Amino acid sequence: MIARCADVADVIAAVNFGRDNRLAIAIRGGGHNGPGFGSVDDGLVIDLSMMRGVRVDPAKRTVRVGAGCTTGDVDHATHAFGLAIPFGVVSTTGVAGLTLSGGHGYLGRQYGLAIDNLIEADVVLTDGTFVVANTTDSPDLLWALRGGGGNFGVVTSFLFEAHPATTVYAGPIFWELKDAARIMRWYRDFQASAPDEFYAFLGLQTVPSGDPFPREHWGKKICVLLVSHNGAAADAEKAVNAVRAALPEPIIDFAGPIPYLALQDMFDGLYPKGLHWYWKGDFVKTLPDAAIDVHIEQAARVPSDASLMHLYPIDGSVHRKAEGETAWNCRDATWSMVIAGIGSDPGQAPALKQWAKNYWEAIHPFDLGGAYPNFMKDDEGEARIKATYGDNYQRLGKLKKKYDPGNLFRVNQNVRPMA
Ligand SMILES: Cc1cc2nc3c(=O)[nH]c(=O)nc-3n(C[C@H](O)[C@H](O)[C@H](O)COP(=O)(O)OP(=O)(O)OC[C@H]3O[C@@H](n4cnc5c(N)ncnc54)[C@H](O)[C@@H]3O)c2cc1C
């Protein structure tokens, strides 16, 4: 059964119905979840995709966001006021799933994770009651929602703090794979000294075979830096030019001044719905030369043009919150890594999965134990979830016991209720 909710009353009815009929319940925000936790067989999907209102308060710089919004819905609404909330890098992703497990993207080094900007959430709990969680009412629930995923109830709306972002100097710069070792060595040192407003994620992937990429480079394996500078125009250009000067001549350079809104949906067309995905993640603290060698060796075996490895920075502002301040625990990692086997041919799905698994097994010894929950699949096991939440796991388990003792909300990276 799919309950297409129009408002909080529908969500309350759906939760009560699912609980009373002992159904497995999946909560669907944007439907982008890797393991597919936004859906469930033989159970109830609480589909929030119709609850998509956004209200911006430009004076207070706050934004009220319906739980079914994509990040693109919100960017569209905030851009008119020169504001943005730090979300991810593909605008078709749901705000709810992204935020509840952390949420990292271009503005993260400057303004933190999405959860660091979450002021308040409206929540329907397992017994059908409605609560508002903020720093004065149910502060423990707000703490759990800041990284603990969909374990604690159905969030029906979010209140975020927004920040200035209008025109950024941004875009992808591509080098051939033969230059990757040099770029990666430079990149690990660069990031440690880059100002917060300069965010650059690194990818090992393939030049897409289509416009606007020059035909002579289609299908080439590459190392890409996706730069984004959200500072004064002159500073931004100077900073990206310094990167250009430090590195070999790229084969493609699309970086320049663009509206933040255009940056946010730049890659939507490359990842349409319906593709086969298998991904694995890790938190990464350092990138020694030996790890770089493994990355390059594994990336060279990529089975499809859409598959990729990305290293997303999670330092700067993210590091300035204490580990215990939110349920998201890993405040000392430098990157959140994802290895994603992606393709359109169903027959290729096993090869995509095998490549991602092999790559991860080879690189994991260099990484931390846990991973960004939004880059984990449904086959990781409880030890990985514990490693991800570290010292916060106990507190999350106790709050799960308080807010969802029967584990009604278990179609997720599940935290078990703990006495
Ligand atoms: C192409 C692509 C790009 C991505 N890029 C980034 C990125 O740049 N940064 C980043 O941080 N992540 C990124 N992600 C990961 C993304 O954050 C996760 O896949 C996330 O789970 C998607 O959220 P959703 O609402 O779309 O998913 P859904 O499938 O709708 O929901 C996922 C899960 O979230 C929980 N949930 C959803 N809505 C609610 C709610 N209202 N209340 C309670 N629980 C809820 C439930 O447990 C649900 O099963 C990307 C994913 C994709 C596919």
Ligand as a Chemical Component Dictionary entry (heavy atoms), coordinates in Angstrom:
data_LIG
# 
_chem_comp.id                   LIG 
_chem_comp.type                 NON-POLYMER 
_chem_comp.pdbx_formal_charge   0 
_chem_comp.three_letter_code    LIG 
# 
loop_
_chem_comp_atom.comp_id 
_chem_comp_atom.atom_id 
_chem_comp_atom.alt_atom_id 
_chem_comp_atom.type_symbol 
_chem_comp_atom.charge 
_chem_comp_atom.model_Cartn_x 
_chem_comp_atom.model_Cartn_y 
_chem_comp_atom.model_Cartn_z 
_chem_comp_atom.pdbx_ordinal 
LIG C1  C1  C 0 22.305 10.955 -7.601 1  
LIG C2  C2  C 0 22.499 11.071 -6.127 2  
LIG C3  C3  C 0 23.308 12.085 -5.621 3  
LIG C4  C4  C 0 23.515 12.216 -4.246 4  
LIG N1  N1  N 0 24.298 13.236 -3.789 5  
LIG C5  C5  C 0 24.427 13.445 -2.461 6  
LIG C6  C6  C 0 25.149 14.564 -1.955 7  
LIG O1  O1  O 0 25.729 15.339 -2.709 8  
LIG N2  N2  N 0 25.213 14.748 -0.617 9  
LIG C7  C7  C 0 24.591 13.900 0.263  10 
LIG O2  O2  O 0 24.672 14.155 1.465  11 
LIG N3  N3  N 0 23.906 12.817 -0.182 12 
LIG C8  C8  C 0 23.816 12.569 -1.518 13 
LIG N4  N4  N 0 23.115 11.490 -1.982 14 
LIG C9  C9  C 0 22.609 10.499 -1.015 15 
LIG C10 C10 C 0 21.227 10.887 -0.520 16 
LIG O3  O3  O 0 21.364 11.854 0.488  17 
LIG C11 C11 C 0 20.516 9.650  0.019  18 
LIG O4  O4  O 0 20.329 8.727  -1.004 19 
LIG C12 C12 C 0 19.197 10.006 0.715  20 
LIG O5  O5  O 0 18.730 8.872  1.429  21 
LIG C13 C13 C 0 18.149 10.455 -0.249 22 
LIG O6  O6  O 0 17.060 10.987 0.416  23 
LIG P1  P1  P 0 15.597 10.874 -0.216 24 
LIG O7  O7  O 0 14.654 11.602 0.659  25 
LIG O8  O8  O 0 15.663 11.255 -1.658 26 
LIG O9  O9  O 0 15.412 9.303  -0.141 27 
LIG P2  P2  P 0 14.148 8.312  0.203  28 
LIG O10 O10 O 0 14.463 7.110  -0.574 29 
LIG O11 O11 O 0 12.865 9.024  -0.095 30 
LIG O12 O12 O 0 14.288 8.162  1.726  31 
LIG C14 C14 C 0 15.385 7.531  2.272  32 
LIG C15 C15 C 0 15.210 7.212  3.729  33 
LIG O13 O13 O 0 15.253 8.400  4.497  34 
LIG C16 C16 C 0 14.334 8.335  5.568  35 
LIG N5  N5  N 0 13.299 9.349  5.364  36 
LIG C17 C17 C 0 12.952 9.958  4.208  37 
LIG N6  N6  N 0 12.016 10.872 4.450  38 
LIG C18 C18 C 0 11.771 10.857 5.764  39 
LIG C19 C19 C 0 10.922 11.589 6.624  40 
LIG N7  N7  N 0 10.146 12.562 6.173  41 
LIG N8  N8  N 0 10.917 11.296 7.938  42 
LIG C20 C20 C 0 11.702 10.320 8.439  43 
LIG N9  N9  N 0 12.542 9.598  7.670  44 
LIG C21 C21 C 0 12.581 9.866  6.362  45 
LIG C22 C22 C 0 13.753 6.964  5.565  46 
LIG O14 O14 O 0 14.516 6.098  6.374  47 
LIG C23 C23 C 0 13.905 6.581  4.103  48 
LIG O15 O15 O 0 13.901 5.193  3.925  49 
LIG C24 C24 C 0 22.888 11.314 -3.363 50 
LIG C25 C25 C 0 22.084 10.297 -3.862 51 
LIG C26 C26 C 0 21.888 10.162 -5.224 52 
LIG C27 C27 C 0 21.050 9.033  -5.747 53 
# 
loop_
_chem_comp_bond.comp_id 
_chem_comp_bond.atom_id_1 
_chem_comp_bond.atom_id_2 
_chem_comp_bond.value_order 
_chem_comp_bond.pdbx_ordinal 
LIG C1  C2  SING 1  
LIG C2  C3  SING 2  
LIG C2  C26 DOUB 3  
LIG C3  C4  DOUB 4  
LIG C4  N1  SING 5  
LIG C4  C24 SING 6  
LIG N1  C5  DOUB 7  
LIG C5  C6  SING 8  
LIG C5  C8  SING 9  
LIG C6  O1  DOUB 10 
LIG C6  N2  SING 11 
LIG N2  C7  SING 12 
LIG C7  O2  DOUB 13 
LIG C7  N3  SING 14 
LIG N3  C8  DOUB 15 
LIG C8  N4  SING 16 
LIG N4  C9  SING 17 
LIG N4  C24 SING 18 
LIG C9  C10 SING 19 
LIG C10 O3  SING 20 
LIG C10 C11 SING 21 
LIG C11 O4  SING 22 
LIG C11 C12 SING 23 
LIG C12 O5  SING 24 
LIG C12 C13 SING 25 
LIG C13 O6  SING 26 
LIG O6  P1  SING 27 
LIG P1  O7  DOUB 28 
LIG P1  O8  SING 29 
LIG P1  O9  SING 30 
LIG O9  P2  SING 31 
LIG P2  O10 DOUB 32 
LIG P2  O11 SING 33 
LIG P2  O12 SING 34 
LIG O12 C14 SING 35 
LIG C14 C15 SING 36 
LIG C15 O13 SING 37 
LIG C15 C23 SING 38 
LIG O13 C16 SING 39 
LIG C16 N5  SING 40 
LIG C16 C22 SING 41 
LIG N5  C17 SING 42 
LIG N5  C21 SING 43 
LIG C17 N6  DOUB 44 
LIG N6  C18 SING 45 
LIG C18 C19 SING 46 
LIG C18 C21 DOUB 47 
LIG C19 N7  SING 48 
LIG C19 N8  DOUB 49 
LIG N8  C20 SING 50 
LIG C20 N9  DOUB 51 
LIG N9  C21 SING 52 
LIG C22 O14 SING 53 
LIG C22 C23 SING 54 
LIG C23 O15 SING 55 
LIG C24 C25 DOUB 56 
LIG C25 C26 SING 57 
LIG C26 C27 SING 58 
# 
